[in-house]
Amino acid sequence: MINLLKVSVVNAAGMGAPPDVGLSTSSFPQLILKIVNYSLALVAVIALAFIVYGGFLYVTAHGEAQEIEKAKGIIVYAVIGIIVIGIAAAVVTFVINSVISG
């Protein structure tokens, strides 16, 4: 019993290694980069869903010009969104890496 108390006192005094509690040890800019990358990935998945939706509208348009134009517009804007997402990911990664490296 006394030995157990002695071990906990030694660890509490900082002489032992702290327990691993599963928290991240990365820096703040790396944390921001992870958050931004996950957010951009989520938005990219949503943009891909819009491409699928636009393709579905295109296939089910039955030759109606107004429905075909609506489907093309959705697909074009989704592709533009994916391009913007790619550029945003590149810019954020460049800036965060510049901040990290000094």
N, C-alpha and C positions, 0 to 999 in steps of 0.2 A: 504494500500500500504506500509506503513512504517512497519507494523507488518510482512509482507512477507519478506522484506529486513532484518529485525531483525532475523527471523528464519533462513534464508540462511546464515547469518553471523555467527550465533551460530553453525550451522552444519559445516560450512567451518573451524571454529576454532577448531573443534575436540571435541566439548562438546556433540554433538549428535551422534547417531549411524550412521556409514557409510551406504550408500545405498547398497542393495544387487544387484550386477551386474551379478551374475551367474558364477563367476569365482571360480575355485577350491581352497579350503583352505587346501588341503593335502600337505604333505611334498614332497620334491624332490624325495627321494627313493620310496615313494608310487606312484608318477607320473611315474617313470621309470618302476615300477612293472606293472602298468596298461598298459603302452605302449607295454611292452614285452608280457604280457598276450594276448592283442588284436592281436599282430603280430603272436604269436604262434597259436592262434585260427584260424586266416586266413590261415596259412600254413597247419593246420590240415584239414581244409575244402578242400583245394587243394589236399591234400593227399587222402582224401576220394573220391574226384572226380577221381583221378587216379585209385583207387580200382574199382570204377564203370566202368571206361573205360577199365581196364584190364578184368573185368568180361564180358563186352560186347564183347571184342575181343575173349575171351575164348568161349563164346557161339556161336559166328559167325565163328569160325575157321573151321567148317565142317570136323573135323578130321585131318586137315593138321598139321603135327608134328611141323613144323617151326612156324606156327601161334600160336599154343598152348603154345610152349615154350616162345614166345614173351609175350603172355598174362600172363603166370605164372611169368615171370620176372618182369613185371610191377606191379603185385599184391604183390610180395615179397618185392620189393623195396619200395612200398608205405607203407606196414606194418612196415618195418624197419624204414621208415621215421616217422611214427606215434609213434613208440617206442622212437625214438630219441627226438621227440617233447615233449613227456611225461617226459622224463628224464630232458630235458632242462627246462621245466616248474617247475619241482620240485627243481632243483638246483637254479634257479633264485629266486624262492619264498623263499627258505631257506636262501640264501645270503641276500636278501633285508630285510627279517624279522630279521636276525642277526644284520644288520646295524641299523635298526630302534630301536631294543630293546637295542642296545649298546653292 
